[in-house]
Amino acid sequence: MFYSYNITVTAATSEEGAELTTLYLSAGVIHQIDILFPVNANREVYVKLLDAGFQIMPSNPEEAIRANNTVISTREFFDIPAGGSILTVKAWNVHATDDFMISVNVGVLPRRILQPFSFKELLAAALGMEEPAGE
């Protein structure tokens, strides 16, 4: 599944007054995140992606992603359990007068598609062992 959220970030906001946008996702594994920054954003729009207050993007919690006319794309393997499928985009815009729209795209797939074999299955195959019936 692929989710896309278009978020308008109001001008003249600070991190303390950042806008929070909730992303509702299906359970599974996030395998890709894209953040599209518009033309003329001039690196004045800041974005963080959070899971229950824990920052997952960027990895360093004291920083935020910012860009101009760019797509920031990252490959991930972040588990979203059933019932915990809500992420938050924290965004602010220090530009004095212009609002900017960013797009946040999130790819989520079932673990079995991204990781079709367990470690036990791979080890058994590498050692030429057959798995016991019923496992």
N, C-alpha and C positions, 0 to 999 in steps of 0.2 A: 504494500500500500504506500501511497505517496500523498503526503499532506502539504497543502500550501496555504500560508496565511499572509495576507497583505496588511501591513501595519503602518498607519500614519503616525509619525512621531512629531508632536507639536514643537514649534520653535521656542527658543529661550527656556529650555528646561535643564535642570541639573540632575546629577545622579540621585540626589536626595529626593527630588520630585519626579523621578523616572516613571514612565508609563509601564504598567505591567499588563501583559497580554497572555491569557491562558491558551495553551495548545492542547486540544483533546486528541489523543492518539489511541490506536488499538494496542493491546498487549503484544509484545514481540521484542525484536531487537532493532534498535535504530542502527542502520548501516550507513546512512549518509545524511549530512546536514548541509544545506546551502543557504547563505544569506546574501541577498542581492541589494547592493547599495546603489542609489540613483546618481545620475549625472548631477553635478553641482552640489553634492553633499559635502564636498571639500573636507572630508574626514571629520566633520562636525557632528555626525550621528554616531552614537555609541551603542553597542549591543552586547548583552550577556544572555546566555541560555542557562536556566536553572531547573533542577529537579528537587522539589521539596526544600528549597533554600540552598541546596548544594550546587555550586557552579560547575557545569559540565563543559561549557565552551565560552571563552577560551579556558584552557586548563589552569592558568594562573589567576587566582581569584581577585587579585588587586588590579587587574587589567580588564579592558573591554575591547571588542573588535570594532574597528572603524575603517572606512575606506571611501573611495570616490569612484563611481562608475565601474564597479567591480563586483564579481561574484566570489565570495569566500566559500569554498567547498571543502568539506572534510569527510573522510571515511571514518566511521565509528563502529563500535561493537558494544553498544550500551543497552543493557537489558531493561525493558519496561514490563514489570510484572502485571498480571491481571489485577485490576482495581487501583493500580498506581500509574495509570497512563496519562498523567497530566504533567506537562512541562510549562515553564513560564519564560517568556521573553521579557527581559528588562531593557528598555531602550530610552535614551534621552538625546536631545538635540540642542546643542549650544549655539546654533545659528540664531542671530538676533531676530530675523523676521520670517524665514521660510519654513513651512512644514515640509517634511520629506516622507515618502512612502518607501518602506523597505519590504522585501518579500522574504519570508522564511519558509523553506521547503525541507520536509523531513521524510526520509524513506524508512519504513518499518516493515520488516518481514518476520515470519515465524523462525525461530531458532533452527528448526529442522531443515529449512531451506538454506540458511547461511552456513550451517554446520551439520551436514547430513550424517556424519559418523561421530560417535562418541570416542573418547580417548581409548576406552576399552576395546571397541570394535577396531580401531586403527591398529592398536598394539597386537591384537589377535591376528589381523591380516598380515602385519609385518613379520610376525613370528611364524606364520603359516599354520596357526592353530585354528581349529574350528570352535565356534561358540557352542556351548551346550544348548540343547533344545530347551525352549521355553524362556530364554533370556533375551 
